[in-house]
Amino acid sequence: MPAYALEEFDDFYEPEIPIWQSKPLPTMYDLPSEDPEESGLPDKFHYQQPQLLRETFCPPNYPADKIYIASDLNLYYDSPHTHWYKRPNWFTVLGVPSSYGEQHDMRYSYVVWDEKVIPFLVVELLSESTKKEDLGKTLRDAKEPPTKWEVYEQILKIPYYVVFSRESDEWQVFQLRGKHYQQLSIKDERFWLPKIRLGLGIWSGTFNGFNYRWLR
């Protein structure tokens, strides 16, 4: 997969928001994140790393009540298949209230056709069991739901996608250009997001008592 210098992509790509079907569709109250049949819980790092991202994601040009941040929350993306979802380790949406609707409720899930705004940035934390899918290297049967990469790149058209591994300190940044993600070259372990006047990079330090190389 080719890498491109960040300077080539100063103009932010604005994806089109799909026009959802006019039929009644389920909301977050119908599509929760909790699934008692889904096995496995995040390890300690998968709790700490998203928390650090949440605490340090403070774009100066967006008020806090117009930013939504979530981790390990179901992201429903396909109105014809209302029970298909992905669960990013961390994602943020710009320009939506931090609470849900007029009820000012905490979200049970993020339902794109209900919110009508797609995420701006998704971060996946690599592990051996998920690495191939996170990097778009898995194949699927035609009857199966689309892969994570297909959802982020082709269906939702999420502008920025980042993957990070604590075992290898490997991290990659992809930006949507046209119809496909292009990998950006990273200088000095950081890159700049012009739309939000904020940078993302690797930081060596102690957070909540753990000394690691973190993404922040």
Biotite code that builds the C-alpha atoms (Angstrom):
import biotite.structure as struc

atoms = struc.array([
    struc.Atom([0.000, 0.000, 0.000], chain_id="A", res_id=1, res_name="MET", atom_name="CA", element="C"),
    struc.Atom([1.652, 3.286, -1.106], chain_id="A", res_id=2, res_name="PRO", atom_name="CA", element="C"),
    struc.Atom([2.355, 6.072, 1.359], chain_id="A", res_id=3, res_name="ALA", atom_name="CA", element="C"),
    struc.Atom([1.776, 9.741, 0.540], chain_id="A", res_id=4, res_name="TYR", atom_name="CA", element="C"),
    struc.Atom([3.221, 12.863, 2.092], chain_id="A", res_id=5, res_name="ALA", atom_name="CA", element="C"),
    struc.Atom([0.749, 14.705, 4.286], chain_id="A", res_id=6, res_name="LEU", atom_name="CA", element="C"),
    struc.Atom([1.427, 17.980, 2.504], chain_id="A", res_id=7, res_name="GLU", atom_name="CA", element="C"),
    struc.Atom([-0.329, 16.623, -0.605], chain_id="A", res_id=8, res_name="GLU", atom_name="CA", element="C"),
    struc.Atom([-3.628, 16.510, 1.256], chain_id="A", res_id=9, res_name="PHE", atom_name="CA", element="C"),
    struc.Atom([-4.114, 19.970, 2.714], chain_id="A", res_id=10, res_name="ASP", atom_name="CA", element="C"),
    struc.Atom([-7.626, 20.187, 1.250], chain_id="A", res_id=11, res_name="ASP", atom_name="CA", element="C"),
    struc.Atom([-10.025, 18.294, 3.461], chain_id="A", res_id=12, res_name="PHE", atom_name="CA", element="C"),
    struc.Atom([-12.231, 15.782, 1.689], chain_id="A", res_id=13, res_name="TYR", atom_name="CA", element="C"),
    struc.Atom([-15.921, 16.255, 2.470], chain_id="A", res_id=14, res_name="GLU", atom_name="CA", element="C"),
    struc.Atom([-17.828, 13.023, 1.813], chain_id="A", res_id=15, res_name="PRO", atom_name="CA", element="C"),
    struc.Atom([-21.451, 13.085, 0.762], chain_id="A", res_id=16, res_name="GLU", atom_name="CA", element="C"),
    struc.Atom([-24.000, 12.063, 3.376], chain_id="A", res_id=17, res_name="ILE", atom_name="CA", element="C"),
    struc.Atom([-26.255, 9.301, 2.002], chain_id="A", res_id=18, res_name="PRO", atom_name="CA", element="C"),
    struc.Atom([-29.938, 10.090, 1.599], chain_id="A", res_id=19, res_name="ILE", atom_name="CA", element="C"),
    struc.Atom([-31.666, 7.571, 3.832], chain_id="A", res_id=20, res_name="TRP", atom_name="CA", element="C"),
    struc.Atom([-34.782, 5.772, 2.766], chain_id="A", res_id=21, res_name="GLN", atom_name="CA", element="C"),
    struc.Atom([-38.094, 7.351, 3.696], chain_id="A", res_id=22, res_name="SER", atom_name="CA", element="C"),
    struc.Atom([-39.420, 4.270, 5.522], chain_id="A", res_id=23, res_name="LYS", atom_name="CA", element="C"),
    struc.Atom([-39.405, 4.340, 9.348], chain_id="A", res_id=24, res_name="PRO", atom_name="CA", element="C"),
    struc.Atom([-36.039, 3.216, 10.648], chain_id="A", res_id=25, res_name="LEU", atom_name="CA", element="C"),
    struc.Atom([-34.889, 2.119, 14.129], chain_id="A", res_id=26, res_name="PRO", atom_name="CA", element="C"),
    struc.Atom([-33.154, 4.586, 16.428], chain_id="A", res_id=27, res_name="THR", atom_name="CA", element="C"),
    struc.Atom([-30.512, 4.010, 19.097], chain_id="A", res_id=28, res_name="MET", atom_name="CA", element="C"),
    struc.Atom([-33.250, 2.902, 21.489], chain_id="A", res_id=29, res_name="TYR", atom_name="CA", element="C"),
    struc.Atom([-33.927, -0.036, 19.193], chain_id="A", res_id=30, res_name="ASP", atom_name="CA", element="C"),
    struc.Atom([-30.259, -0.765, 18.439], chain_id="A", res_id=31, res_name="LEU", atom_name="CA", element="C"),
    struc.Atom([-28.209, -0.925, 21.644], chain_id="A", res_id=32, res_name="PRO", atom_name="CA", element="C"),
    struc.Atom([-24.532, -1.767, 21.982], chain_id="A", res_id=33, res_name="SER", atom_name="CA", element="C"),
    struc.Atom([-24.988, -4.423, 24.660], chain_id="A", res_id=34, res_name="GLU", atom_name="CA", element="C"),
    struc.Atom([-24.978, -7.958, 23.277], chain_id="A", res_id=35, res_name="ASP", atom_name="CA", element="C"),
    struc.Atom([-25.067, -10.710, 25.906], chain_id="A", res_id=36, res_name="PRO", atom_name="CA", element="C"),
    struc.Atom([-24.068, -13.319, 23.326], chain_id="A", res_id=37, res_name="GLU", atom_name="CA", element="C"),
    struc.Atom([-20.908, -11.490, 22.304], chain_id="A", res_id=38, res_name="GLU", atom_name="CA", element="C"),
    struc.Atom([-17.921, -12.978, 24.112], chain_id="A", res_id=39, res_name="SER", atom_name="CA", element="C"),
    struc.Atom([-14.702, -11.252, 25.125], chain_id="A", res_id=40, res_name="GLY", atom_name="CA", element="C"),
    struc.Atom([-13.982, -8.077, 27.039], chain_id="A", res_id=41, res_name="LEU", atom_name="CA", element="C"),
    struc.Atom([-11.352, -5.411, 26.301], chain_id="A", res_id=42, res_name="PRO", atom_name="CA", element="C"),
    struc.Atom([-8.056, -5.721, 28.162], chain_id="A", res_id=43, res_name="ASP", atom_name="CA", element="C"),
    struc.Atom([-6.692, -2.940, 30.391], chain_id="A", res_id=44, res_name="LYS", atom_name="CA", element="C"),
    struc.Atom([-4.944, -1.179, 27.502], chain_id="A", res_id=45, res_name="PHE", atom_name="CA", element="C"),
    struc.Atom([-8.179, -1.099, 25.512], chain_id="A", res_id=46, res_name="HIS", atom_name="CA", element="C"),
    struc.Atom([-9.734, 0.887, 28.349], chain_id="A", res_id=47, res_name="TYR", atom_name="CA", element="C"),
    struc.Atom([-6.806, 3.222, 29.007], chain_id="A", res_id=48, res_name="GLN", atom_name="CA", element="C"),
    struc.Atom([-5.883, 4.176, 25.430], chain_id="A", res_id=49, res_name="GLN", atom_name="CA", element="C"),
    struc.Atom([-9.381, 5.334, 24.400], chain_id="A", res_id=50, res_name="PRO", atom_name="CA", element="C"),
    struc.Atom([-9.632, 7.292, 27.653], chain_id="A", res_id=51, res_name="GLN", atom_name="CA", element="C"),
    struc.Atom([-6.418, 9.166, 26.852], chain_id="A", res_id=52, res_name="LEU", atom_name="CA", element="C"),
    struc.Atom([-7.682, 9.949, 23.360], chain_id="A", res_id=53, res_name="LEU", atom_name="CA", element="C"),
    struc.Atom([-10.932, 11.225, 24.817], chain_id="A", res_id=54, res_name="ARG", atom_name="CA", element="C"),
    struc.Atom([-9.179, 13.477, 27.344], chain_id="A", res_id=55, res_name="GLU", atom_name="CA", element="C"),
    struc.Atom([-6.784, 14.984, 24.794], chain_id="A", res_id=56, res_name="THR", atom_name="CA", element="C"),
    struc.Atom([-9.223, 15.422, 21.887], chain_id="A", res_id=57, res_name="PHE", atom_name="CA", element="C"),
    struc.Atom([-10.051, 19.108, 22.320], chain_id="A", res_id=58, res_name="CYS", atom_name="CA", element="C"),
    struc.Atom([-10.345, 20.858, 18.919], chain_id="A", res_id=59, res_name="PRO", atom_name="CA", element="C"),
    struc.Atom([-10.136, 24.623, 19.530], chain_id="A", res_id=60, res_name="PRO", atom_name="CA", element="C"),
    struc.Atom([-12.674, 25.391, 16.797], chain_id="A", res_id=61, res_name="ASN", atom_name="CA", element="C"),
    struc.Atom([-15.434, 23.050, 18.044], chain_id="A", res_id=62, res_name="TYR", atom_name="CA", element="C"),
    struc.Atom([-17.344, 23.543, 21.318], chain_id="A", res_id=63, res_name="PRO", atom_name="CA", element="C"),
    struc.Atom([-17.347, 20.517, 23.603], chain_id="A", res_id=64, res_name="ALA", atom_name="CA", element="C"),
    struc.Atom([-21.125, 20.136, 23.355], chain_id="A", res_id=65, res_name="ASP", atom_name="CA", element="C"),
    struc.Atom([-20.822, 19.747, 19.550], chain_id="A", res_id=66, res_name="LYS", atom_name="CA", element="C"),
    struc.Atom([-18.412, 16.803, 19.675], chain_id="A", res_id=67, res_name="ILE", atom_name="CA", element="C"),
    struc.Atom([-19.359, 13.210, 20.281], chain_id="A", res_id=68, res_name="TYR", atom_name="CA", element="C"),
    struc.Atom([-16.683, 10.680, 21.325], chain_id="A", res_id=69, res_name="ILE", atom_name="CA", element="C"),
    struc.Atom([-17.218, 6.972, 21.864], chain_id="A", res_id=70, res_name="ALA", atom_name="CA", element="C"),
    struc.Atom([-15.247, 3.787, 22.413], chain_id="A", res_id=71, res_name="SER", atom_name="CA", element="C"),
    struc.Atom([-16.410, 0.198, 21.880], chain_id="A", res_id=72, res_name="ASP", atom_name="CA", element="C"),
    struc.Atom([-19.880, 1.438, 20.964], chain_id="A", res_id=73, res_name="LEU", atom_name="CA", element="C"),
    struc.Atom([-21.919, -0.154, 18.174], chain_id="A", res_id=74, res_name="ASN", atom_name="CA", element="C"),
    struc.Atom([-21.844, 1.941, 15.001], chain_id="A", res_id=75, res_name="LEU", atom_name="CA", element="C"),
    struc.Atom([-24.878, 1.121, 12.836], chain_id="A", res_id=76, res_name="TYR", atom_name="CA", element="C"),
    struc.Atom([-24.268, 2.078, 9.228], chain_id="A", res_id=77, res_name="TYR", atom_name="CA", element="C"),
    struc.Atom([-26.692, 0.405, 6.778], chain_id="A", res_id=78, res_name="ASP", atom_name="CA", element="C"),
    struc.Atom([-30.399, 1.246, 6.823], chain_id="A", res_id=79, res_name="SER", atom_name="CA", element="C"),
    struc.Atom([-31.429, -1.734, 4.644], chain_id="A", res_id=80, res_name="PRO", atom_name="CA", element="C"),
    struc.Atom([-29.641, -4.003, 7.153], chain_id="A", res_id=81, res_name="HIS", atom_name="CA", element="C"),
    struc.Atom([-30.486, -2.382, 10.450], chain_id="A", res_id=82, res_name="THR", atom_name="CA", element="C"),
    struc.Atom([-28.727, -4.965, 12.626], chain_id="A", res_id=83, res_name="HIS", atom_name="CA", element="C"),
    struc.Atom([-25.364, -4.722, 10.881], chain_id="A", res_id=84, res_name="TRP", atom_name="CA", element="C"),
    struc.Atom([-22.822, -2.791, 12.897], chain_id="A", res_id=85, res_name="TYR", atom_name="CA", element="C"),
    struc.Atom([-19.116, -2.299, 13.582], chain_id="A", res_id=86, res_name="LYS", atom_name="CA", element="C"),
    struc.Atom([-17.643, -1.486, 16.969], chain_id="A", res_id=87, res_name="ARG", atom_name="CA", element="C"),
    struc.Atom([-14.629, 0.853, 16.649], chain_id="A", res_id=88, res_name="PRO", atom_name="CA", element="C"),
    struc.Atom([-12.211, 1.017, 19.552], chain_id="A", res_id=89, res_name="ASN", atom_name="CA", element="C"),
    struc.Atom([-12.555, 4.809, 19.410], chain_id="A", res_id=90, res_name="TRP", atom_name="CA", element="C"),
    struc.Atom([-14.294, 7.308, 17.144], chain_id="A", res_id=91, res_name="PHE", atom_name="CA", element="C"),
    struc.Atom([-15.422, 10.902, 17.123], chain_id="A", res_id=92, res_name="THR", atom_name="CA", element="C"),
    struc.Atom([-18.192, 12.780, 15.323], chain_id="A", res_id=93, res_name="VAL", atom_name="CA", element="C"),
    struc.Atom([-18.089, 16.534, 14.756], chain_id="A", res_id=94, res_name="LEU", atom_name="CA", element="C"),
    struc.Atom([-21.078, 18.833, 14.754], chain_id="A", res_id=95, res_name="GLY", atom_name="CA", element="C"),
    struc.Atom([-23.486, 16.617, 16.709], chain_id="A", res_id=96, res_name="VAL", atom_name="CA", element="C"),
    struc.Atom([-24.576, 17.160, 20.312], chain_id="A", res_id=97, res_name="PRO", atom_name="CA", element="C"),
    struc.Atom([-22.645, 15.264, 22.944], chain_id="A", res_id=98, res_name="SER", atom_name="CA", element="C"),
    struc.Atom([-26.017, 13.935, 24.187], chain_id="A", res_id=99, res_name="SER", atom_name="CA", element="C"),
    struc.Atom([-28.801, 12.334, 22.177], chain_id="A", res_id=100, res_name="TYR", atom_name="CA", element="C"),
    struc.Atom([-31.638, 14.447, 20.805], chain_id="A", res_id=101, res_name="GLY", atom_name="CA", element="C"),
    struc.Atom([-34.119, 16.499, 22.745], chain_id="A", res_id=102, res_name="GLU", atom_name="CA", element="C"),
    struc.Atom([-34.054, 13.905, 25.518], chain_id="A", res_id=103, res_name="GLN", atom_name="CA", element="C"),
    struc.Atom([-30.420, 14.795, 26.288], chain_id="A", res_id=104, res_name="HIS", atom_name="CA", element="C"),
    struc.Atom([-29.860, 11.100, 26.796], chain_id="A", res_id=105, res_name="ASP", atom_name="CA", element="C"),
    struc.Atom([-26.607, 9.149, 26.800], chain_id="A", res_id=106, res_name="MET", atom_name="CA", element="C"),
    struc.Atom([-26.311, 7.127, 23.607], chain_id="A", res_id=107, res_name="ARG", atom_name="CA", element="C"),
    struc.Atom([-26.776, 3.376, 23.644], chain_id="A", res_id=108, res_name="TYR", atom_name="CA", element="C"),
    struc.Atom([-25.238, 3.199, 20.166], chain_id="A", res_id=109, res_name="SER", atom_name="CA", element="C"),
    struc.Atom([-24.481, 5.474, 17.214], chain_id="A", res_id=110, res_name="TYR", atom_name="CA", element="C"),
    struc.Atom([-27.022, 5.060, 14.411], chain_id="A", res_id=111, res_name="VAL", atom_name="CA", element="C"),
    struc.Atom([-25.832, 6.918, 11.336], chain_id="A", res_id=112, res_name="VAL", atom_name="CA", element="C"),
    struc.Atom([-29.190, 7.207, 9.550], chain_id="A", res_id=113, res_name="TRP", atom_name="CA", element="C"),
    struc.Atom([-30.711, 8.621, 12.730], chain_id="A", res_id=114, res_name="ASP", atom_name="CA", element="C"),
    struc.Atom([-27.895, 11.073, 13.500], chain_id="A", res_id=115, res_name="GLU", atom_name="CA", element="C"),
    struc.Atom([-27.284, 11.949, 9.818], chain_id="A", res_id=116, res_name="LYS", atom_name="CA", element="C"),
    struc.Atom([-23.609, 12.733, 10.471], chain_id="A", res_id=117, res_name="VAL", atom_name="CA", element="C"),
    struc.Atom([-20.754, 10.314, 9.859], chain_id="A", res_id=118, res_name="ILE", atom_name="CA", element="C"),
    struc.Atom([-17.691, 9.984, 12.126], chain_id="A", res_id=119, res_name="PRO", atom_name="CA", element="C"),
    struc.Atom([-14.712, 12.206, 11.346], chain_id="A", res_id=120, res_name="PHE", atom_name="CA", element="C"),
    struc.Atom([-11.996, 9.931, 12.743], chain_id="A", res_id=121, res_name="LEU", atom_name="CA", element="C"),
    struc.Atom([-11.877, 6.256, 13.703], chain_id="A", res_id=122, res_name="VAL", atom_name="CA", element="C"),
    struc.Atom([-9.061, 4.585, 15.663], chain_id="A", res_id=123, res_name="VAL", atom_name="CA", element="C"),
    struc.Atom([-8.630, 0.810, 15.847], chain_id="A", res_id=124, res_name="GLU", atom_name="CA", element="C"),
    struc.Atom([-6.181, -0.794, 18.284], chain_id="A", res_id=125, res_name="LEU", atom_name="CA", element="C"),
    struc.Atom([-4.466, -3.677, 16.515], chain_id="A", res_id=126, res_name="LEU", atom_name="CA", element="C"),
    struc.Atom([-4.356, -7.191, 17.925], chain_id="A", res_id=127, res_name="SER", atom_name="CA", element="C"),
    struc.Atom([-3.430, -10.504, 16.332], chain_id="A", res_id=128, res_name="GLU", atom_name="CA", element="C"),
    struc.Atom([-7.071, -11.547, 16.101], chain_id="A", res_id=129, res_name="SER", atom_name="CA", element="C"),
    struc.Atom([-8.264, -8.337, 14.409], chain_id="A", res_id=130, res_name="THR", atom_name="CA", element="C"),
    struc.Atom([-5.190, -7.094, 12.531], chain_id="A", res_id=131, res_name="LYS", atom_name="CA", element="C"),
    struc.Atom([-6.113, -8.463, 9.105], chain_id="A", res_id=132, res_name="LYS", atom_name="CA", element="C"),
    struc.Atom([-9.603, -7.023, 9.160], chain_id="A", res_id=133, res_name="GLU", atom_name="CA", element="C"),
    struc.Atom([-8.443, -3.693, 10.618], chain_id="A", res_id=134, res_name="ASP", atom_name="CA", element="C"),
    struc.Atom([-5.979, -3.333, 7.721], chain_id="A", res_id=135, res_name="LEU", atom_name="CA", element="C"),
    struc.Atom([-8.410, -4.402, 5.010], chain_id="A", res_id=136, res_name="GLY", atom_name="CA", element="C"),
    struc.Atom([-6.734, -7.729, 4.274], chain_id="A", res_id=137, res_name="LYS", atom_name="CA", element="C"),
    struc.Atom([-9.646, -10.082, 4.862], chain_id="A", res_id=138, res_name="THR", atom_name="CA", element="C"),
    struc.Atom([-12.006, -11.540, 2.277], chain_id="A", res_id=139, res_name="LEU", atom_name="CA", element="C"),
    struc.Atom([-15.653, -12.231, 2.878], chain_id="A", res_id=140, res_name="ARG", atom_name="CA", element="C"),
    struc.Atom([-18.428, -14.283, 1.363], chain_id="A", res_id=141, res_name="ASP", atom_name="CA", element="C"),
    struc.Atom([-20.895, -12.278, -0.713], chain_id="A", res_id=142, res_name="ALA", atom_name="CA", element="C"),
    struc.Atom([-23.667, -13.086, 1.764], chain_id="A", res_id=143, res_name="LYS", atom_name="CA", element="C"),
    struc.Atom([-21.698, -11.840, 4.768], chain_id="A", res_id=144, res_name="GLU", atom_name="CA", element="C"),
    struc.Atom([-21.769, -8.245, 6.057], chain_id="A", res_id=145, res_name="PRO", atom_name="CA", element="C"),
    struc.Atom([-19.033, -5.960, 4.666], chain_id="A", res_id=146, res_name="PRO", atom_name="CA", element="C"),
    struc.Atom([-15.692, -5.895, 6.428], chain_id="A", res_id=147, res_name="THR", atom_name="CA", element="C"),
    struc.Atom([-14.636, -3.114, 8.745], chain_id="A", res_id=148, res_name="LYS", atom_name="CA", element="C"),
    struc.Atom([-12.422, -1.587, 6.054], chain_id="A", res_id=149, res_name="TRP", atom_name="CA", element="C"),
    struc.Atom([-15.272, -1.639, 3.517], chain_id="A", res_id=150, res_name="GLU", atom_name="CA", element="C"),
    struc.Atom([-17.635, 0.050, 5.950], chain_id="A", res_id=151, res_name="VAL", atom_name="CA", element="C"),
    struc.Atom([-15.205, 2.824, 6.872], chain_id="A", res_id=152, res_name="TYR", atom_name="CA", element="C"),
    struc.Atom([-13.904, 3.445, 3.353], chain_id="A", res_id=153, res_name="GLU", atom_name="CA", element="C"),
    struc.Atom([-16.731, 2.638, 0.938], chain_id="A", res_id=154, res_name="GLN", atom_name="CA", element="C"),
    struc.Atom([-20.010, 2.885, 2.853], chain_id="A", res_id=155, res_name="ILE", atom_name="CA", element="C"),
    struc.Atom([-19.539, 5.617, 5.456], chain_id="A", res_id=156, res_name="LEU", atom_name="CA", element="C"),
    struc.Atom([-16.551, 7.275, 3.755], chain_id="A", res_id=157, res_name="LYS", atom_name="CA", element="C"),
    struc.Atom([-14.966, 8.256, 7.067], chain_id="A", res_id=158, res_name="ILE", atom_name="CA", element="C"),
    struc.Atom([-12.321, 10.922, 6.316], chain_id="A", res_id=159, res_name="PRO", atom_name="CA", element="C"),
    struc.Atom([-9.552, 9.619, 8.625], chain_id="A", res_id=160, res_name="TYR", atom_name="CA", element="C"),
    struc.Atom([-8.779, 6.100, 9.794], chain_id="A", res_id=161, res_name="TYR", atom_name="CA", element="C"),
    struc.Atom([-5.919, 5.295, 12.198], chain_id="A", res_id=162, res_name="VAL", atom_name="CA", element="C"),
    struc.Atom([-4.613, 1.929, 13.419], chain_id="A", res_id=163, res_name="VAL", atom_name="CA", element="C"),
    struc.Atom([-2.225, 1.511, 16.354], chain_id="A", res_id=164, res_name="PHE", atom_name="CA", element="C"),
    struc.Atom([-0.486, -1.460, 18.000], chain_id="A", res_id=165, res_name="SER", atom_name="CA", element="C"),
    struc.Atom([1.006, -1.166, 21.487], chain_id="A", res_id=166, res_name="ARG", atom_name="CA", element="C"),
    struc.Atom([3.064, -4.358, 21.002], chain_id="A", res_id=167, res_name="GLU", atom_name="CA", element="C"),
    struc.Atom([5.008, -3.067, 18.003], chain_id="A", res_id=168, res_name="SER", atom_name="CA", element="C"),
    struc.Atom([4.336, 0.704, 18.288], chain_id="A", res_id=169, res_name="ASP", atom_name="CA", element="C"),
    struc.Atom([3.131, 0.355, 14.701], chain_id="A", res_id=170, res_name="GLU", atom_name="CA", element="C"),
    struc.Atom([0.636, 2.962, 13.618], chain_id="A", res_id=171, res_name="TRP", atom_name="CA", element="C"),
    struc.Atom([-0.721, 3.959, 10.259], chain_id="A", res_id=172, res_name="GLN", atom_name="CA", element="C"),
    struc.Atom([-2.854, 6.860, 9.126], chain_id="A", res_id=173, res_name="VAL", atom_name="CA", element="C"),
    struc.Atom([-5.240, 6.657, 6.180], chain_id="A", res_id=174, res_name="PHE", atom_name="CA", element="C"),
    struc.Atom([-7.063, 9.556, 4.589], chain_id="A", res_id=175, res_name="GLN", atom_name="CA", element="C"),
    struc.Atom([-9.968, 9.188, 2.189], chain_id="A", res_id=176, res_name="LEU", atom_name="CA", element="C"),
    struc.Atom([-9.079, 10.625, -1.196], chain_id="A", res_id=177, res_name="ARG", atom_name="CA", element="C"),
    struc.Atom([-11.794, 10.148, -3.781], chain_id="A", res_id=178, res_name="GLY", atom_name="CA", element="C"),
    struc.Atom([-13.144, 6.628, -3.314], chain_id="A", res_id=179, res_name="LYS", atom_name="CA", element="C"),
    struc.Atom([-10.226, 5.010, -1.491], chain_id="A", res_id=180, res_name="HIS", atom_name="CA", element="C"),
    struc.Atom([-8.016, 5.365, 1.562], chain_id="A", res_id=181, res_name="TYR", atom_name="CA", element="C"),
    struc.Atom([-4.448, 6.450, 0.949], chain_id="A", res_id=182, res_name="GLN", atom_name="CA", element="C"),
    struc.Atom([-1.804, 5.894, 3.579], chain_id="A", res_id=183, res_name="GLN", atom_name="CA", element="C"),
    struc.Atom([-0.060, 9.042, 4.756], chain_id="A", res_id=184, res_name="LEU", atom_name="CA", element="C"),
    struc.Atom([3.631, 9.258, 5.524], chain_id="A", res_id=185, res_name="SER", atom_name="CA", element="C"),
    struc.Atom([4.149, 10.217, 9.172], chain_id="A", res_id=186, res_name="ILE", atom_name="CA", element="C"),
    struc.Atom([6.917, 12.626, 10.168], chain_id="A", res_id=187, res_name="LYS", atom_name="CA", element="C"),
    struc.Atom([8.282, 12.809, 13.720], chain_id="A", res_id=188, res_name="ASP", atom_name="CA", element="C"),
    struc.Atom([5.606, 10.353, 14.917], chain_id="A", res_id=189, res_name="GLU", atom_name="CA", element="C"),
    struc.Atom([2.781, 12.832, 14.453], chain_id="A", res_id=190, res_name="ARG", atom_name="CA", element="C"),
    struc.Atom([0.464, 14.291, 11.849], chain_id="A", res_id=191, res_name="PHE", atom_name="CA", element="C"),
    struc.Atom([-1.783, 17.326, 11.609], chain_id="A", res_id=192, res_name="TRP", atom_name="CA", element="C"),
    struc.Atom([-5.562, 17.460, 11.089], chain_id="A", res_id=193, res_name="LEU", atom_name="CA", element="C"),
    struc.Atom([-6.213, 20.871, 9.512], chain_id="A", res_id=194, res_name="PRO", atom_name="CA", element="C"),
    struc.Atom([-10.012, 20.793, 9.852], chain_id="A", res_id=195, res_name="LYS", atom_name="CA", element="C"),
    struc.Atom([-9.849, 20.576, 13.652], chain_id="A", res_id=196, res_name="ILE", atom_name="CA", element="C"),
    struc.Atom([-6.520, 22.397, 14.211], chain_id="A", res_id=197, res_name="ARG", atom_name="CA", element="C"),
    struc.Atom([-5.239, 19.447, 16.172], chain_id="A", res_id=198, res_name="LEU", atom_name="CA", element="C"),
    struc.Atom([-2.437, 16.918, 15.835], chain_id="A", res_id=199, res_name="GLY", atom_name="CA", element="C"),
    struc.Atom([-2.274, 13.204, 16.574], chain_id="A", res_id=200, res_name="LEU", atom_name="CA", element="C"),
    struc.Atom([0.932, 11.456, 17.514], chain_id="A", res_id=201, res_name="GLY", atom_name="CA", element="C"),
    struc.Atom([2.878, 9.066, 19.723], chain_id="A", res_id=202, res_name="ILE", atom_name="CA", element="C"),
    struc.Atom([3.614, 10.207, 23.273], chain_id="A", res_id=203, res_name="TRP", atom_name="CA", element="C"),
    struc.Atom([5.890, 8.421, 25.744], chain_id="A", res_id=204, res_name="SER", atom_name="CA", element="C"),
    struc.Atom([4.701, 8.972, 29.278], chain_id="A", res_id=205, res_name="GLY", atom_name="CA", element="C"),
    struc.Atom([2.691, 7.816, 32.267], chain_id="A", res_id=206, res_name="THR", atom_name="CA", element="C"),
    struc.Atom([-1.097, 7.794, 32.115], chain_id="A", res_id=207, res_name="PHE", atom_name="CA", element="C"),
    struc.Atom([-3.195, 6.462, 34.997], chain_id="A", res_id=208, res_name="ASN", atom_name="CA", element="C"),
    struc.Atom([-0.110, 4.812, 36.439], chain_id="A", res_id=209, res_name="GLY", atom_name="CA", element="C"),
    struc.Atom([0.991, 3.045, 33.239], chain_id="A", res_id=210, res_name="PHE", atom_name="CA", element="C"),
    struc.Atom([4.191, 4.052, 31.451], chain_id="A", res_id=211, res_name="ASN", atom_name="CA", element="C"),
    struc.Atom([3.813, 3.342, 27.720], chain_id="A", res_id=212, res_name="TYR", atom_name="CA", element="C"),
    struc.Atom([4.062, 4.847, 24.295], chain_id="A", res_id=213, res_name="ARG", atom_name="CA", element="C"),
    struc.Atom([0.556, 6.135, 23.797], chain_id="A", res_id=214, res_name="TRP", atom_name="CA", element="C"),
    struc.Atom([-1.466, 7.529, 20.930], chain_id="A", res_id=215, res_name="LEU", atom_name="CA", element="C"),
    struc.Atom([-2.732, 10.984, 21.839], chain_id="A", res_id=216, res_name="ARG", atom_name="CA", element="C"),
])
